[in-house]
């Protein structure tokens, strides 16, 4: 093993219910102390904290040495050479652990108070090999928290075998779980080593393939820090190069292979669920980003994705929810990238299907007239509350705020049948998640466009809402919609940001509590309409100063 063993002696083996927490880090002296202290703060159940330093070149070694001097439960392992990834350091921790249970913690994250006790109590209560709890992604510096896979953790649950709860494949994280140490060792469950991105995909597949009993608890047991403005992005956030997507597909491919090779039909069910999850989650996420990539990336992405999807069978596609399934079938049907803006809207959450709406000769809805093999017949029977209804939005700043114009498109006659009635508009602060404004407007029939012969004719419905943006705090505000229909149904949606003359540009308008307001409507990565607000002279000046600095930087770099 390529590591330098700790100077302090190992604690006596724990044959009871103690926990070893493995903290891994590389050049993260700024955060690793917070991670280790959050592990120590879990209390006496934590028998040891094994800090594995992956040959850092900053002052991580000094930070860890000081922590070990403060608390004898801290054991430091310093690797002699950098491993290139997260797998080898975690494996070192598994090998060094002396407790009955083991957990994993990254150096830039923390464990919330009570996490270990919640997992340990569930493991003891149910006699399981694995206990798993809720992870939250905490956006920094705002502190806004978004739960990861909350559907799995709504209530405490005992899962007798993973194939009885196939959705377990959606939670590929290794860090929100407590494992019996002897279970991992007995089944040889380890992380892939070297420069292997998404190593937790493979580790989790190996764990599920071993068919453990698993306890799920609703408690928050892990806080995943998301630092989007960091000088060096984390592996999961740095998706700018095609290598990231290739690594993700390879990790997924290995995971599916592991599950397929598991004993009995349960492994096959988990493998199919894993492929459906890839289509629903990974494919949609990266599709949303395609329009922001260059032509070479798009060509490589399309070819690699198409080749991988060709290894799926029809049942794999059928098992995936409709938006991801449609994207997959378009990619499979076309040798070259196409319809990227339209695909991006299908990949949005919630999904939108933008015009046109063609049909084949038999009247079946299809993706495009020249791609009739991609059929959309599910749109004729899907519940209205799940339909990918398309709403276009324009936000035009004016004194004191803005005028929001919304246009709802027909979708193969389903919209007219339901009877569009109203639209509720909410502005949600991006960082805090609080609602700033609520408005309701009536949807009225709008002028119809000319419809090609191979498309379904149908109208659109429009609504206009005046927004008092001057009453809002500065920052980014997301625009959320709820469409109401005469038949009593409703559909949550967002507005697709239209671009055009006078749209999506910064405008300074009078009004508000501070006399002046800078308003910038913009399109999010998924194409949703949102708005940035900078109130007051100071806010306007600050935005202008940052913009001039970016221009100067670009000019100076030429």
N, C-alpha and C positions, 0 to 999 in steps of 0.2 A: 504494500500500500504506500503510495507516494505522499507521506505526511510526516510531520514531526510531532511526536507524542507530547502531551502536556507534562510540565515539570511537577505539578502537584499530584499526589497519589489519587488513584481512582477511589471513589467511595465503595463501601462494601456492597455487594449485590443486594438488590431489593427484591425480596420474594413476595411482597404483599401487593399493594395497590398504588405504589409510587409511580411518578411520571418523569421521564427524561425528555426535556425539550431541546431539540437540535436547532440552533440558530446559525444560519450560514450567511457569509458576507464577503464582499470583495471591494476594497477601496470605498468603504462606506462608514468611515469614522464619524461622520456627522450624525448618523442615525442609529448605529448599532447599539449604543448604550441604552437608548430608549427601548429598543427591542428586548435586550437582555433584562432590563429592569422590569419590563411588563411581564416577562416570564417569571422572574423571582417573586413579583408581587402576587402571584397566584396563590402563594401560601405554602403550608407544609406538605401538601400533596406533591409538590415539585421536589423530587429527590435530587435532581441535578439539572443544570443548564449547560449543554455541551456547545460551546461556541467554536465553529469551524471557520477559520480564516483562510480563504483561498489564495494565500500568498499575496496579500495586499502590499501595495507600495506606498500607501499613505500612513498615517499614524494609528491605524486600526489595532495593531499589535499592542501599542501602549495603552489604548483605551480598554482593551480586553484584559490586559494584565492588571490594570487598576481595579476593574470590576471583580476579578478573581481574588484580589487582595482584600476587597470589601466583604465578599461572601464566599465561603468555602464551597458552596454548591456549584460555583462556576468553574467549569473545566474548559481549558483552551486547547484546541488542536490547530496547529498552523501547518498547512500543507507546504511542502518544499518547493513545489512548482504550481503555477496556476492551472486549474483543470480545464478552463475554457467554458464551463457551464455550471449548472446548479446540481447536477446529478451526483458527481463524485463526492462533493462535500456532504451531501445528505447521506450517502452510503457510508461515509466515514462515521457519521453520527449513529447510524443504525448499528454499526460494528462496535462502537464504543459504549453504547447505552447499557446501563446496569439495572434499569428499572423494569417493572412489569409492563409498563406502557411507554409509548414514545409518540411525540408530536413534532411537527416541523414549523419553523418560524423564519421568515426572511428578515434580513437586517434592517430593511426600511419600513417594516410593518410592526404592528403591536398586537398583543393579546388583551382583550378587554377584561375588566375585573370579573371574576367568577367563571371564566371560560373553562378552566381545567376542572373545577368542581362540578360544573354542569355535565361535562362529557364523562367524567369519571363516575358520577352518580348513575348516569344512564347505563354505562358499561357494566357496573356492578349490579344494578337492578335487573337487567335483562340477560346478563351472562353472555355478552357478545364479544366478538373479536375486534369490531370497529364501531366507534361512536362518532357521529357526524353532526355538526351544527351549522347555524347560519353564518355566512361571511358577508360583511358589508364593504363596499368600495367607498372609501372616503376621499372625496375630491379635495385637494389642497391647492391653495390656502383657504378655500371657502368653508370647508368642513361639511359640505353637503354629503349625505350618505345614501347610497343606492344598494339595496339588498341583492345578493347574488343567488340566483335560482331559488327565490322565496317559496315557489310552489312546493318544493320538497320539505320545507321546514315550517309549515303552518301549525303543526301540532306534533307532539311526541308520537313516535311510531316505531314499532319493531318490525323489521324486514327479515323474515326467516331465510330468504335466499335472494340475491340480487335480481334474478330473472323474474321474481314476483313483483318487482318495482322497476321496470325498464328505464324509467326516467332518471334513475341514478346515474346513467351514463352522461347526463347533462352536466353534472357537477364533477368536472375533471380536476378540481383543485385538490392538492394533497395536504394543504395547510389547515383546513378547518375540521380535521379529523384526528381522533385518538386511536392508536393501533396497539393491539397486543404485540409486544416485541417478539415473543416466541412464535406468533402467527406469521409475522413477516419473515423470520429466519427459517421456519419450517418449510415455507412454500417458496423460498428464494425470491421474495418480492423485493426488487431493487430498482433503482433509477438507471436509465441509460446514461453512460458517462461521456465525457468529451464535450465538444461543441455541439450539443444536441438541444435545440430549442423546443419548448413544449414537452419537456421530459415528464411533467406530471401527467400528461395524457397517457403515456405508456405505463407509468407506475400505477395509476388508477385502474387501467384495464387489467393489469396483472393482479391487482387486489380483488377486483370483481370476479375475475376468472377463477379465483381460489374459493369462491362461494362462501364468504363469511356471513355470519349473522350480523346485522347492522342495526344499531339504534339511531334514530333521527330525533334531534331535539330542536325546539324553536328558539333556544337561546342564541344570542349573538356570541360567537366564540372566536372570531378573527376579524381584524380590521386591516383591510388591504388599502394602503395609501396610494393614491393616484396623483402623480406629480407631472401634469402635462406640460408645465413650463420649465421643467428641469433641463439643465444643460445637456445631460445625457439621458435619453428616454429609456424606460424599462423595456425589456424584450417584448412584452405584450403590447406596448404602445408604439414601438418603432416598427411600423408596417410599410415604410416608404419604399423599400427594395423588394424585388421579386423573390429574393432568397427567403424572406420571412414567410411568404405564402407557400413556397416549396417545402420549407421546414414544417409548416403546420400540416400540410397534406401528408408528408411522410410520417409524422407522428401519429396522425389519424389512421393512416394505412396500417401501421404496425399495431395500433390499438385494436382495430377491427380484426386483424389476423389473430391476435391473442385471444380475443373473445370467441371467434369462430372455432378455435382449436380447443376451447374449454369443453369439459365432458358434458354430454347430454344436450337436449334441445334448448336448454336455458341459455347456453352460450350463443347459439344462433339468434335467439330473440334479442339478446343484448347487442350483438353485432348489428342487427338490422336497426335497432333503436339508435345506435351510434352513428350509422350512416344517415338516418333521418335527421339527427341532430346536426350533423355536418352541413346538410342542405339548408336546414332552417336557421342555423346560427352563423357558422363560419362563412358559407357562401353568400348569405345576405349581407353580412358585415363588410366583406371585401368588395362586393358588387357596388355598395354605396360609395366606395372610394374611387371607382374606376375613372370617373370623369375628371378627377383631380390628378390623375397619373398621365405620363407621357405616352406617345404612340408605341414605343418599343415595349414598355411595361405592359400595356394593354394586350399587345400581340402575344407576348410570352405568357401572360396570365391566362388568356383565353385558351391557348394551345395546351398549357399544362392542366388547366381545370377540365377541359374537354376530355383529355386523355384519362384523367382520374375518374371522372364521372362515367366513362365508358366501362369501368370495372364494376359499376353498380348494376343490379338487375332491376326489372320493372317494378318488382315488389318493394325494393328500397325506395324508389321514387314515389310510389303510391303511399308509402308510410309517412312521407314528409308533409307538413302543412302546405297549403296551396301556394303561398307566395314564393317560397324557396323552390318548390317543385316546378313552377312555371319558369323561373330563372334557369334552373338546371336543364329543362327541356329546350329552351331557346339556345343555350350554349351548345348542347348536343346536336341541335339541328343546323347550326351554322358553323362553317369552317373558320370564319373571320369575325372579329368583334363587330357588333351591330346594336343599334337601338339602346345605346348606353344610358342616355338620359331617361328613357322610358323604363329601363330595367332598374335604374337607381330609385325611381319612385315605387316600383313594386317591392324593392328591398327595404324601403322606409318602414318605420313602425309608428302608427299602423300603415299598412300597405295602401298604395294608390295605383290604379290602372288608368293612365292618361290616354286620351284619344290618340289614334282612331280606334274604332270598334268594328272590325270587318267580320264577315261571315263567309263560310265556304258555300259551295253550290247547294248543299242540303240545308243551309240555314244554321249550321253549327258555329258558335263563336270561335274565332281563331285569333292567334297573336298577330298575324300579318297576312295579307293576301298572298305574298310570296313565301309564306312559311305555314301552310295550312296543316302540316303535321302536328303543330303545337296547338292543340285544341283547348278551349276554355269553357267547355260545357258545364263545368261545376258552377259557373256564375249564374246559370239559370235556376239552380236549386239551392244554392247556399243561402243561409239565413241573412237577411238584410244587415243585421248588426255585425256581420263578418265580411261583408262585401268590400272590395278595395275601391271605394267611391273616391272619385277625383274632384278636388276642390282647388281652383286657382285663386291666388290672392294678390292684391295690390295694396300697398300701404303708402299713401301720399301724405307727407308731413304738411301741416298747416298751423296757423297761429294757435298755440296752446296744446297742440297734439297732432292727430293724424286722422285721415279718412281711410277706413279699411273697406275695400270692395271685394266681395267673395262671389265666385261663380261655381256652382255645382253642376257636374256633367251627368247626363243620362248614361245608363249602363245596360244596354240590351233590354230596355223597357222596364227594368226592375225599379228604377227610381220613380218613374211616373206612376207605376202601379201602387207604390207605397204612399204617394202624395207628399212631396216635400212641404214642410210647414214653417219651421223655425230653425235658426242656428244660434246656439249659445257660444259666446266668445269669451275665453279666459286668457289673461296674460299672466304667465307664471315666471317668477324670478328664477333665472338659471341656477344661481348659487344657493339661495336659501330654500327654494321650492315653494315659497308662499305665493298666494294669489294676490295680484295687485288690482286688477280690474275684472269685472264681469259685466257683459252686455248681452242682450238678446235682440235679434232682428228677425223680421219676416222674410222668408224666401219667396220670391215672386218669379213667374216665368219670364225669361229673357229672350231676346231675339235669337232665332235659330240660325245656325250657319248652314251653308250648302253642304249636303251630304253626298259623298260618292256612292255610286250604285252598289258597291260591294260592302257598304257599311250599313249599320242599323240607323235609321233616321230617329231623331229624338231631340228634344230641346235641352236647354240649360235653365238653371234657376239662379237668381242673383239676390244678394243682400248687401246693404251698406250700413256700416257702423262707424260712429264718431267716437274716437278714443281720446280721453283726457290724459295724454301722456305726461303733462306737466305735474300731475298729482303723484307720479311714480318716482321712486328712487333711481339713481343711476345704475347702470349695469346692463346685462343682456336679459331680455324678456322673450320667452317662447310663447307662441300663439297656439292655443289649443281650442278645438271646435267640438261641439256636440250637435249633430244634425238630428232634428226631430221631424217625425213623419205623421201624417194624418191617421195612419193605422195604429199609432201608439208605439211604434218601434223607434229606436234611436241608434245612432252610430257615432262613435268617437272618431275624430279625424284631425288632420292638420291641413294647412293650406300650402300648396305648391307655390313657391315664390316666382312670380313672373318677372322676367327681365325685359327692359325696353326703355325708350326715351324717358328720362326723368325718374326712372325707378331704380331702386337699390343704390341710392347715393346719399352721402351725408348732406343734411340740410340744417341750417341754424334757423330756428323759429322763435318769435317772442312768446312769452307766457310762462306759466308755471310759478312755483313758489320762489324761484330765484331769478325771475325776470327773463331768462333766455334759456333755450333748450337746443342741444344738438341731437338730432334724430337720424339714425341710419338703419333703414330696413336692409336685411341681407338674407341670403340663402344659406342654410346650414349645409353640412356635408351631405345630408340626405335630401337636400332641396327644399326643406321646410322653410316657411316664412317666419322670421324672427326679427327683433328690433333691438338695437343698442341705443341707450340713452345716456347722455352726459349733461346733467342739469347745471346751470349757473355759468358765469363767465369763466371761473376757474376750471370747471370741467371742460368747457369748450376749448380753452387755451391749452389744457393738458393734452387733449386729443390732437390738436393741431401741432403741438410740439413733438409728440411721438411720431406723427406722420412725417414731419420734416426730417426727423432723425433717421427714419427708415429710408427716405429718399436720398439723404446725404450718404448713408451707408452703401446704398446701391451704386451711387455715382462714384464714391471713393473706391469701390471694389472693382471697377472696370479697368 
